[in-house]
Amino acid sequence: MTIEPIHFNWPYETGKELGYMAEAQRNHHLSGDGSFTKRCHRWIEEQTGCSKALLTHSCTSALDLSALLLDIEVGDEVILPSYTFVSTANAFVLRGAVPVFVDIREDTLNLDERLIEAAITPRTRAIVPVHYAGVSCEMDSMMTIAHRHGLKVIEDAAQGVMANYKGRALGAIGDLGSFSFHETKNIISGEGGCLLVNDPALTSRAEVIREKGTDRGRFHRGEVDKYTWQDLGSSLLPSDLTAAFLWAQLEEAQQITRGRLAIWRRYHGMLEILEQQGLVRRPIVPPDCQHNGHMYYLLLAPEIDRHEVLQELKRNGIGAVFHYVPLHSSPAGMRFGRPHGDLSLTTTLSQRLIRLPMWLGLSEAQQQRVVEVLEVILRR
Ligand SMILES: Cc1ncc(COP(=O)(O)O)c(C=O)c1O
């Protein structure tokens, strides 16, 4: 008997994507900042309360744009977790800055706000909180520390679209925020991202940097009679075809989030017994955080062999994965970064983490099978 595989991720489509892309084609505006891009910008601004939304090719390019915009320079230091995706650090290393890796909290696996102040030096320019699994960092404390030391805050909200902290949208709390619309995220356009500018003083320069360092945006709005090279920049805006795909997703963002939360809660209920038996620890969501059902992860009990569990799940057709290899222990992280403290939680928790299949359309029966197979493996 062949077992039907349960994929780790399966991109969700609303069904309207191709129709909107055809509409963009009929509009004869395929390059960036066409009507679909404008619709996406307006929607993100209204939904999050950010002062300006600017679509980018990815969250990576939104972070790159942030580092350029804040004039991060050689020798500057930026405080961030080591338990994150490489782009969180790369954006600043590209400007010659040093990522200073600070440990994470045991409950949310987010940057530990209580350790930040001790990592600040005269060279520190910014703090980059990463909202892991769409669960917010302790933003009030981080913003207070940043103000006290004159630092900028750039939220890496790659996983945080449609999630909140004390009723405020993730990405719209720091000076700048960044979203990812990569196909593994909740709201997708294949590759895609957005810079959220929350300090209006930064908007005009952000537009210039995103448009190859020119004032083409102002030219198109009729504010100048020609556009010229104004500043550093690159081509960071996506085609209107990509924005058309994204628009179909944003229109259904509420339903998508509700659907993912229902799947997340189902796992949470089914896995309670394994937690009670001391075999796993389930995700912890603090009361101030409304998450978005982005990810369902488990921390295996320390004595369990993660590699073996993932292999067994794979043999049973279940796509479970682990991440991240902590940046401070990766070749580039050791070359470019500096650890602050021993990062012991980053090291130990990252070795215990597995992610279960999580995508809109995953059925209750499929979730039941994932949990049953996991139970058998863990109880051996
Ligand atoms: C925390 C974090 N930051 C940044 C990124 C990069 O996003 P993108 O693939 O849109 O560049 C990811 C992607 O997984 C991520 O998880």
PDBQT file of the ligand as one rigid body, heavy atoms in Angstrom, charges set to zero:
ROOT
HETATM    1  C1  LIG A 401      12.763  35.583  10.067  1.00  0.00    +0.000 C 
HETATM    2  C2  LIG A 401      12.937  35.699   8.584  1.00  0.00    +0.000 A 
HETATM    3  N1  LIG A 401      13.517  36.800   8.073  1.00  0.00    +0.000 NA
HETATM    4  C3  LIG A 401      13.694  36.961   6.746  1.00  0.00    +0.000 A 
HETATM    5  C4  LIG A 401      13.284  35.983   5.860  1.00  0.00    +0.000 A 
HETATM    6  C5  LIG A 401      13.526  36.192   4.397  1.00  0.00    +0.000 C 
HETATM    7  O1  LIG A 401      12.309  36.285   3.684  1.00  0.00    +0.000 OA
HETATM    8  P1  LIG A 401      12.321  36.276   2.088  1.00  0.00    +0.000 P 
HETATM    9  O2  LIG A 401      12.404  34.849   1.652  1.00  0.00    +0.000 OA
HETATM   10  O3  LIG A 401      11.004  36.909   1.706  1.00  0.00    +0.000 OA
HETATM   11  O4  LIG A 401      13.465  37.093   1.641  1.00  0.00    +0.000 OA
HETATM   12  C6  LIG A 401      12.687  34.809   6.342  1.00  0.00    +0.000 A 
HETATM   13  C7  LIG A 401      12.288  33.744   5.418  1.00  0.00    +0.000 C 
HETATM   14  O5  LIG A 401      11.981  32.635   5.749  1.00  0.00    +0.000 OA
HETATM   15  C8  LIG A 401      12.495  34.663   7.736  1.00  0.00    +0.000 A 
HETATM   16  O6  LIG A 401      11.920  33.571   8.256  1.00  0.00    +0.000 OA
ENDROOT
TORSDOF 0
